């Protein structure tokens, strides 16, 4: 797969990753013509939690055949360190 084969969309809180790849090859000789076709398709959808994901900061990177998608949390959704409560 190549970088241009992938599509990533965010519709509300539904993240969809899809890929379509087509290959056509034709070989002509004097007495025959050979045609080969291949088609690959992939789609996967993920429902992201509401009020947790920072939608504006989602990014994707394709490098060495690996597609990486970073989905950061909002600051207010991150878990805070435990607070020590003094007993009086």
C-alpha positions, -999 to 999 in steps of 0.1 A, spaced: 0 0 0 10 35 -6 2 67 13 -23 78 -14 -43 46 -11 -56 55 24 -85 77 34 -91 87 70 -123 106 79 -138 118 112 -176 122 112 -188 133 146 -171 107 169 -168 80 142 -132 76 129 -131 56 96 -99 43 80 -103 29 44 -82 19 16 -88 11 -21 -62 -2 -44 -66 -12 -81 -40 -27 -104 -44 -32 -141 -18 -48 -164 -21 -55 -201 4 -74 -222 0 -76 -259 17 -101 -282 11 -110 -318 -14 -137 -313 -30 -128 -279 -37 -101 -253 -33 -108 -216 -50 -86 -191 -48 -88 -153 -69 -70 -128 -67 -69 -90 -87 -49 -65 -81 -46 -28 -104 -29 -4 -103 -23 34 -125 -3 58 -126 -1 96 -145 23 118 -140 32 154 -163 50 177 -143 75 198 -155 85 233 -173 119 233 -158 147 254 -124 128 257 -107 131 223 -92 164 210 -106 162 175 -86 191 162 -52 175 170 -57 141 155 -30 134 130 -18 106 108 17 96 95 26 70 69 62 58 69 80 26 58 46 8 52 32 18 86 2 40 91 2 57 125 -27 77 138 -23 98 170 -56 105 189 -47 128 218 -70 133 248 -83 167 259 -65 182 289 -96 181 310 -101 144 303 -67 133 314 -65 116 347 -50 137 374 -26 125 401 -41 114 433 -45 142 458 -35 137 494 -61 147 519 -49 155 554 -70 143 583 -76 169 610 
